[in-house]
Amino acid sequence: GQQLNQSPQSMFIQEGEDVSMNCTSSSIFNTWLWYKQDPGEGPVLLIALYKAGELTSNGRLTAQFGITRKDSFLNISASIPSDVGIYFCAGLNTGGFKTIFGAGTRLFVKA
Amino acid sequence: ETGVTQSPTHLIKTRGQQVTLRCSSQSGHNTVSWYQQALGQGPQFIFQYYREEENGRGNFPPRFSGLQFPNYSSELNVNALELDDSALYLCASSSGGNSPLHFGNGTRLTVT
């Protein structure tokens, strides 16, 4: 079945550093999504991407929909302690019913 | 705008028992999906409901079943609980198509 591979699995960075994480798939998706999950909470939508090549920002976060439609990346600039959490990528196809999630990238930020 | 709410927040059950988890969808959303998230993993798709009918199902056995009500709220029922069913169960609503899911904070189920 469809699978999403996220890398890295975890990252330990200093406050103020930039972060980059990515997600690849063997299948094409029409929609790529990025979520953040804090302990004890559900995933929260950060950015939604609907078009190959699309580059979208949300504050210090920037995500891109790969032109092959098989990958996406998320960048966080000037990280702060509240960026700590698990970041999930997810893919969905138009007309499909299943949003598929990666295993997550765990981000740790040292003040 | 009211977000997705789930109840209960935590639940402890014994192997072999049955459990019902509840979810109220975000206002304006007509589609509800349920996910199972084991510790350290990403959410795994269980099934989706639209217009009170199951619209698609992941790789979960028939003892996982659900309902959607006319007000778009939903229930997840799990029969004959097994130890491996211990997980965070997430409900998410959307307006269908390729619109993104919006999640509740989940129900933490522990099976002993």
Contacts between the chains, C-beta under 8 A, distances in Angstrom:
chain1	res1	chain2	res2	distance
A	1	B	59	7.7
A	4	B	42	7.9
A	30	B	98	6.1
A	31	B	98	4.5
A	31	B	100	7.5
A	33	B	100	5.2
A	33	B	101	7.8
A	35	B	103	7.8
A	40	B	105	7.1
A	41	B	105	5.0
A	41	B	106	7.7
A	42	B	4	7.5
A	42	B	90	5.4
A	42	B	92	7.6
A	42	B	103	3.4
A	42	B	104	5.3
A	42	B	105	4.8
A	42	B	106	5.3
A	43	B	43	7.0
A	43	B	90	7.5
A	43	B	103	5.0
A	44	B	103	7.3
A	45	B	100	5.3
A	45	B	101	7.6
A	45	B	102	6.5
A	48	B	100	4.9
A	50	B	98	7.1
A	88	B	42	5.6
A	88	B	43	7.5
A	90	B	101	7.8
A	92	B	98	5.5
A	92	B	100	7.7
A	93	B	98	7.4
A	94	B	97	6.8
A	94	B	98	4.7
A	95	B	97	7.6
A	95	B	98	7.9
A	96	B	56	7.7
A	96	B	98	7.8
A	97	B	33	7.8
A	97	B	48	4.7
A	97	B	50	7.9
A	97	B	55	5.0
A	97	B	56	3.2
A	98	B	45	4.8
A	98	B	48	7.2
A	98	B	56	5.8
A	98	B	58	6.6
A	99	B	33	7.2
A	99	B	45	7.0
A	99	B	92	8.0
A	99	B	100	7.7
A	99	B	101	5.5
A	100	B	45	7.0
A	101	B	35	7.8
A	101	B	42	3.8
A	101	B	43	4.9
A	101	B	44	7.6
A	102	B	42	5.5
A	103	B	41	6.0
A	103	B	42	4.8
A	104	B	41	7.7
A	104	B	42	5.4
